[in-house]
């Protein structure tokens, strides 16, 4: 009697639903049926090359190629792993995104305003949990990249510093990066970042916003702006 009562139809329907999909993530919660059945289905499809396992509980259905299932695009993977604002490139990835460097890191560095999740695929996360202003200001990726570059300026900027500084000023003047949001986020940034952000806001004609960013210790400010080697 128990065998006759087993649901044999649902797994087949869920399998077909996955196979008919493209460019999307699948999680066990997306599927109907007992947990053990769902896990077996996902494992079987992964083994058959119909799904790509990203991490525990997260699978990707892309496009099948001779080399296997295509990996998820970086932007899609990032949205799945750390949705919400305040997330953006860090390190060389930030400099590359802002066209301040031509170097392309092996893994995409991503700063998150929380405890860093485990790295996934081509993504390597760095925690910025203490910088709650980024989340409060709902910073967009380019704005996060700008703050990250201001922190690691002397390590990641490859083009002439005067040119790099001019590009950041243009970002603020054009509205691509929102000066008011950066000023709000700047309240929880480290001293060196605050010093450089204040200088950047002033250079882009937003002196009133610069005053909203807490001024760091004078020695920190002097060292941070001196390293820029530009007229601010």
Secondary structure, 3 states (H helix, E strand, C coil): CCCCCCCCHHHHHHHHHHHCCCCEEECHHHCCCCHHHHHHHHHHHHHCCCCEEEECCEEEECCEECCEECCCCHHHHHHHHCCCCCCEECHHHHHHHCCCCCCCCCCEEEEECCCCCCCECCEEEEECCCCHHHHHCCCCHHHHHHHHHHHCHHHHCCCCHHHHHHHHHHHHHHCCCCHHHHHHHHHHCCHHHHHHHHHHHHHCCCHHHHCCCCCCCHHHHHHHHHHHCCCC
